[in-house]
Amino acid sequence: MKTRQFVFNDADIAKFVSQNFVSVAASDVDYNHLPDAAKAKGEFQFLRKSLTGAANGIHQGIYAVTPSGKFIQCCNAGWPHIDTRKCHDLLKQSLRTYRAMPQRDRLAAKPLSLDQRSMHRKDLVQPPADWIKIRTTTRSYPFEPMELFDQRHPDYYKLDRLWLTPETARTLLPEKLEVGTTADVQGRALHHLTLDNHMMLGCVSWPAAAVKNARLRVKITANNEQLYQLQYEGEFHFHSDSRWNKSTYTGKLLGKAVWDDGEKKFKSLLWVTLGERNQRELRRNETRGNVHITQVGSVFELDPMLPNDRGITPHRWHDGYPRDMKAQAAR
């Protein structure tokens, strides 16, 4: 995430890479856990050969390799403090190295065929155009002492998506569209807010029994023809003591939105949450130190479809979304 956030989200680097490289984002964990039959195929063999010169083989990092599978160099610089300028210099250096190589060494003698794919393409889910697509961004507030190898450090953030069908989106409004009308949001929309980890870091399991309080209230404050101004207030309390999640979250939500009843969609939506997370059991692969209680905030907005995070599906798409929505989504 740090290289994606600080390196490839840099405008100069993004432009340089798009003009001079074929960029590929991949998961070293997924590759290394492939079955032997998949590792025997050309895709994995190409990757293993090309990263032979890398210090840790198929591992996290930024690497420059040739289409022929020759390793040029690692382009990481600075850890845990990423040096974006140095990464850019290393990418430029890699390009010079590539251009100085004979063509026979740079290019592959034979391109890989589709039957040599090792990694099956993950679902590229395309939500229907009429769904409400909300982007959520979550990060922790500073705390003492902080370490960069703790996912709660404010340098890190979590991106996610919340998708609603038109029918579910309509439940975010009172049934009666009149100024002054209030209603409690129920059903699928509230389910996502309570069980899908949108208001906190990580993707821990919150069973229904862990939800001690979940209330989201909407009020129509004004209208102009078919445009309705909405205000939201919510409060949430989760407490889990399972083997997978020993933690508590208590937080509040404030928000506003504009609903176009002519087009049956939101023209704008902005919610913010602020809560206290008590992780009674700290996990070494997620946290550092002995701080259990931290403050965490989230922002919900209509998905701006930024190039840096376009194509991200809800992290709970496979486990938390109903079958009828999956059937509607294109792949």
C-alpha positions as CSV (number, residue, x, y, z in Angstrom):
1,M,0.0,0.0,0.0
2,K,2.8,2.4,0.8
3,T,4.3,2.1,-2.7
4,R,0.9,2.5,-4.3
5,Q,0.1,5.5,-2.1
6,F,3.4,7.4,-2.2
7,V,5.1,6.2,-5.4
8,F,2.6,5.3,-8.1
9,N,0.1,8.0,-7.0
10,D,2.8,10.6,-7.7
11,A,1.8,12.4,-10.9
12,D,5.3,12.5,-12.4
13,I,6.0,8.8,-11.7
14,A,2.6,7.7,-13.0
15,K,3.2,9.6,-16.3
16,F,6.7,8.2,-16.6
17,V,5.6,4.6,-16.0
18,S,2.7,4.8,-18.4
19,Q,4.9,6.2,-21.2
20,N,7.8,3.8,-20.7
21,F,6.8,0.6,-19.0
22,V,4.1,-2.1,-19.0
23,S,3.0,-1.9,-15.4
24,V,1.7,-5.0,-13.6
25,A,0.4,-5.2,-10.1
26,A,0.4,-8.7,-8.6
27,S,0.3,-10.5,-5.2
28,D,3.4,-12.3,-4.2
29,V,1.4,-14.2,-1.6
30,D,-1.0,-15.5,-4.3
31,Y,1.8,-16.5,-6.6
32,N,3.7,-18.3,-3.9
33,H,0.7,-20.3,-2.8
34,L,-0.2,-21.6,-6.2
35,P,-0.5,-25.4,-6.6
36,D,2.5,-27.2,-8.2
37,A,0.6,-27.6,-11.5
38,A,0.1,-23.8,-11.8
39,K,3.7,-23.2,-10.9
40,A,4.9,-25.4,-13.7
41,K,3.2,-23.2,-16.3
42,G,5.0,-20.5,-18.3
43,E,3.6,-17.5,-16.4
44,F,5.1,-18.5,-13.0
45,Q,8.3,-19.8,-14.6
46,F,8.8,-16.4,-16.3
47,L,8.3,-14.6,-13.0
48,R,10.6,-16.9,-11.1
49,K,13.3,-16.6,-13.7
50,S,13.0,-12.8,-14.0
51,L,13.2,-12.3,-10.3
52,T,16.1,-14.7,-9.7
53,G,18.3,-11.6,-9.3
54,A,16.0,-10.1,-6.7
55,A,17.1,-10.4,-3.1
56,N,14.0,-12.4,-2.0
57,G,12.7,-13.9,-5.3
58,I,9.0,-13.5,-5.7
59,H,8.4,-11.0,-3.0
60,Q,6.9,-7.6,-2.3
61,G,8.6,-4.7,-4.1
62,I,9.0,-2.7,-7.2
63,Y,11.0,-4.5,-9.9
64,A,12.0,-3.7,-13.5
65,V,12.4,-6.7,-15.8
66,T,12.6,-7.1,-19.6
67,P,10.0,-8.9,-21.8
68,S,12.6,-11.6,-22.2
69,G,12.6,-12.2,-18.5
70,K,15.9,-10.6,-17.6
71,F,16.0,-8.9,-14.2
72,I,17.2,-5.3,-14.3
73,Q,16.9,-4.1,-10.7
74,C,14.7,-3.5,-7.7
75,C,13.3,0.1,-7.7
76,N,12.3,0.3,-4.0
77,A,14.0,3.1,-2.0
78,G,13.5,3.6,1.7
79,W,11.7,1.5,4.2
80,P,9.6,2.0,6.1
81,H,9.9,5.7,5.0
82,I,9.4,5.5,1.2
83,D,11.8,7.8,-0.8
84,T,9.6,8.6,-3.8
85,R,12.2,10.7,-5.7
86,K,14.8,7.9,-5.3
87,C,12.2,5.3,-6.6
88,H,11.7,7.6,-9.7
89,D,15.5,7.8,-10.2
90,L,15.8,4.0,-10.1
91,L,13.0,3.6,-12.6
92,K,14.8,6.1,-14.9
93,Q,18.0,4.2,-14.4
94,S,16.2,0.9,-15.3
95,L,15.0,2.4,-18.5
96,R,18.5,3.5,-19.5
97,T,19.8,0.0,-18.8
98,Y,17.0,-1.6,-20.9
99,R,17.7,0.7,-23.9
100,A,21.4,-0.1,-23.7
101,M,20.8,-3.8,-24.0
102,P,20.9,-5.6,-27.4
103,Q,17.4,-6.2,-28.8
104,R,17.9,-10.0,-28.7
105,D,18.4,-9.7,-24.9
106,R,15.5,-7.4,-24.3
107,L,12.6,-9.1,-26.2
108,A,11.1,-12.5,-25.7
109,A,11.7,-15.0,-28.5
110,K,8.1,-16.2,-28.2
111,P,5.2,-14.6,-26.3
112,L,3.4,-16.6,-23.6
113,S,0.1,-18.1,-24.7
114,L,-3.1,-17.9,-22.7
115,D,-2.9,-21.6,-21.8
116,Q,0.4,-20.8,-19.9
117,R,-1.4,-18.6,-17.4
118,S,-0.6,-19.7,-13.9
119,M,-2.8,-17.2,-12.0
120,H,-6.5,-17.3,-12.8
121,R,-7.8,-13.8,-13.3
122,K,-9.8,-12.7,-10.3
123,D,-13.3,-11.6,-10.8
124,L,-13.4,-8.2,-12.6
125,V,-16.8,-7.3,-11.3
126,Q,-18.6,-4.5,-13.1
127,P,-21.5,-3.2,-11.1
128,P,-24.6,-2.1,-13.1
129,A,-24.7,1.6,-14.0
130,D,-27.8,2.2,-11.8
131,W,-26.2,0.9,-8.6
132,I,-25.2,3.4,-6.0
133,K,-21.4,3.1,-5.7
134,I,-19.8,4.6,-2.5
135,R,-16.1,4.8,-1.8
136,T,-14.9,4.5,1.8
137,T,-11.6,5.6,3.1
138,T,-10.5,4.7,6.7
139,R,-7.5,5.6,8.8
140,S,-6.4,5.9,12.4
141,Y,-5.7,9.1,14.2
142,P,-2.2,9.6,15.7
143,F,-1.4,7.8,18.9
144,E,1.7,7.4,21.1
145,P,3.8,5.5,20.6
146,M,3.3,4.9,16.9
147,E,5.3,2.5,14.7
148,L,5.2,2.3,10.9
149,F,4.8,-1.4,11.0
150,D,1.4,-1.0,12.7
151,Q,-1.6,-0.9,10.4
152,R,-3.1,1.7,12.7
153,H,-0.4,4.3,11.9
154,P,-2.0,7.3,10.2
155,D,0.4,7.0,7.2
156,Y,-1.8,4.0,6.1
157,Y,-5.4,4.0,4.9
158,K,-7.9,1.4,3.8
159,L,-9.9,1.8,0.6
160,D,-13.2,-0.1,0.2
161,R,-16.4,0.1,-1.7
162,L,-20.1,0.0,-0.6
163,W,-22.5,-1.0,-3.5
164,L,-26.2,-0.6,-3.2
165,T,-28.9,-1.6,-5.6
166,P,-31.5,1.2,-6.5
167,E,-34.0,-0.6,-4.2
168,T,-31.5,-0.6,-1.2
169,A,-30.4,3.0,-2.0
170,R,-34.0,4.1,-1.6
171,T,-34.0,2.8,2.0
172,L,-31.5,5.5,2.9
173,L,-34.5,8.0,2.6
174,P,-37.8,8.2,4.5
175,E,-40.6,6.4,2.7
176,K,-42.5,9.7,2.7
177,L,-40.6,12.5,0.9
178,E,-41.6,15.6,2.9
179,V,-39.5,18.2,4.6
180,G,-39.1,17.4,8.3
181,T,-39.8,13.6,7.9
182,T,-37.3,11.3,9.7
183,A,-36.8,7.6,9.5
184,D,-34.4,4.9,10.7
185,V,-32.4,3.2,8.0
186,Q,-32.8,-0.6,8.1
187,G,-32.0,-3.7,6.1
188,R,-29.2,-4.3,3.7
189,A,-27.6,-0.8,4.0
190,L,-27.4,-1.0,7.7
191,H,-26.1,-4.6,7.4
192,H,-23.1,-3.3,5.4
193,L,-22.3,-0.5,7.8
194,T,-22.3,-2.9,10.8
195,L,-20.7,-6.1,9.5
196,D,-18.5,-5.1,6.6
197,N,-15.7,-3.2,8.4
198,H,-16.3,0.1,6.7
199,M,-15.8,2.1,9.9
200,M,-12.5,0.6,11.0
201,L,-9.2,-0.8,9.8
202,G,-8.7,-4.4,9.0
203,C,-11.3,-7.0,7.9
204,V,-12.2,-8.8,11.1
205,S,-15.2,-10.9,11.6
206,W,-18.2,-9.2,13.3
207,P,-21.0,-11.8,13.7
208,A,-24.5,-10.4,14.1
209,A,-24.4,-11.1,17.8
210,A,-21.5,-8.7,18.1
211,V,-23.7,-5.7,17.1
212,K,-24.9,-4.3,20.4
213,N,-26.3,-1.1,18.9
214,A,-26.6,0.1,15.3
215,R,-28.8,3.1,14.5
216,L,-28.7,5.3,11.4
217,R,-31.4,8.1,11.2
218,V,-32.1,10.2,8.2
219,K,-34.1,13.5,8.1
220,I,-35.3,15.5,5.1
221,T,-34.3,19.1,5.8
222,A,-35.2,20.9,2.5
223,N,-36.3,20.3,-1.0
224,N,-36.1,22.1,-4.3
225,E,-38.5,20.6,-6.8
226,Q,-37.3,17.0,-6.9
227,L,-34.0,17.5,-5.1
228,Y,-34.2,16.6,-1.4
229,Q,-31.6,17.7,1.2
230,L,-30.8,14.9,3.7
231,Q,-29.1,14.8,7.0
232,Y,-27.8,11.6,8.7
233,E,-26.9,10.7,12.3
234,G,-25.8,7.3,13.5
235,E,-24.3,5.6,16.5
236,F,-22.7,2.1,16.6
237,H,-21.4,-0.2,19.3
238,F,-19.9,-3.6,18.5
239,H,-18.4,-6.1,20.9
240,S,-16.9,-9.4,19.9
241,D,-15.1,-12.0,22.0
242,S,-14.7,-14.7,19.4
243,R,-11.4,-16.5,18.6
244,W,-11.2,-14.5,15.4
245,N,-12.0,-11.1,16.9
246,K,-11.5,-9.9,20.5
247,S,-12.3,-6.2,20.1
248,T,-14.8,-3.4,20.6
249,Y,-15.9,-0.5,18.5
250,T,-17.9,2.5,19.6
251,G,-18.5,5.3,17.1
252,K,-20.8,7.9,15.6
253,L,-21.7,9.0,12.1
254,L,-22.7,12.4,10.7
255,G,-23.6,13.0,7.0
256,K,-25.5,14.7,4.3
257,A,-26.7,13.9,0.9
258,V,-28.9,15.2,-2.0
259,W,-31.4,12.8,-3.5
260,D,-32.8,13.4,-7.0
261,D,-36.2,11.8,-7.0
262,G,-36.6,12.5,-10.7
263,E,-33.6,10.4,-11.7
264,K,-33.9,8.2,-8.6
265,K,-30.3,8.6,-7.5
266,F,-28.0,10.5,-5.2
267,K,-26.5,13.7,-6.6
268,S,-24.1,13.8,-3.7
269,L,-23.4,11.9,-0.5
270,L,-20.9,12.5,2.3
271,W,-20.8,10.7,5.6
272,V,-18.0,10.7,8.2
273,T,-17.5,8.4,11.2
274,L,-15.4,8.7,14.2
275,G,-15.0,5.9,16.7
276,E,-12.9,4.3,19.4
277,R,-11.5,0.9,18.7
278,N,-10.3,-1.3,21.6
279,Q,-8.3,-4.3,20.3
280,R,-8.0,-6.4,23.4
281,E,-5.9,-8.9,21.6
282,L,-3.1,-7.5,19.5
283,R,-1.7,-9.5,16.6
284,R,1.9,-9.3,15.6
285,N,1.2,-9.2,11.9
286,E,-1.1,-6.2,12.3
287,T,0.1,-4.1,15.3
288,R,3.2,-3.2,17.3
289,G,3.6,-2.1,20.9
290,N,1.0,-2.4,23.6
291,V,-1.5,0.3,22.6
292,H,-5.0,-1.3,22.6
293,I,-7.3,1.8,22.2
294,T,-7.1,4.1,19.2
295,Q,-9.3,6.5,17.4
296,V,-10.3,5.7,13.8
297,G,-12.3,7.7,11.2
298,S,-13.9,7.0,7.9
299,V,-15.2,9.0,4.9
300,F,-18.0,7.8,2.7
301,E,-18.6,9.5,-0.7
302,L,-20.0,8.8,-4.1
303,D,-17.2,6.9,-5.8
304,P,-15.0,9.4,-7.8
305,M,-13.5,6.5,-9.8
306,L,-9.9,7.8,-9.3
307,P,-7.4,6.1,-11.6
308,N,-5.3,5.0,-8.7
309,D,-8.0,2.8,-7.2
310,R,-10.4,2.2,-10.0
311,G,-11.6,-1.4,-10.2
312,I,-11.6,-2.1,-6.5
313,T,-14.6,-4.3,-5.5
314,P,-16.0,-4.4,-2.0
315,H,-13.7,-6.5,0.1
316,R,-16.8,-8.4,1.3
317,W,-18.1,-9.0,-2.2
318,H,-17.8,-12.8,-2.1
319,D,-18.8,-13.3,1.5
320,G,-21.1,-10.4,2.4
321,Y,-23.2,-9.6,-0.6
322,P,-26.4,-11.5,-1.6
323,R,-26.6,-13.8,-4.6
324,D,-29.0,-11.7,-6.5
325,M,-26.5,-8.8,-6.6
326,K,-23.8,-11.1,-7.8
327,A,-26.0,-12.4,-10.5
328,Q,-26.6,-8.8,-11.7
329,A,-22.9,-7.8,-11.8
330,A,-21.1,-8.4,-15.1
331,R,-17.7,-10.1,-15.3
